[in-house]
């Protein structure tokens, strides 16, 4: 078959796994990422990656000077609704 022969010789352009269109790969896909269309494994990988980024940001913030600045007071729903 011609398609199989073309695949073997590398003549077909790469196909994107996100949108399924040929000519680009996931990293270059113009379609925005939609977590609702991800499978469970893909979502777990994404959440692990985002969690690692947040850990790194928190580590960088804790190492920065100015840690002695007071944090703004938190308001809860009950005290805010009594006004």
Secondary structure, DSSP 8 states (H G I E B T S, - for coil): -HHHHHHHHT-S--B-TTT--BT--GGG-SS---GGGS-HHHHHHHHHHHHHHHHHHHHHHHHSS-TTS-------HHHHHT-
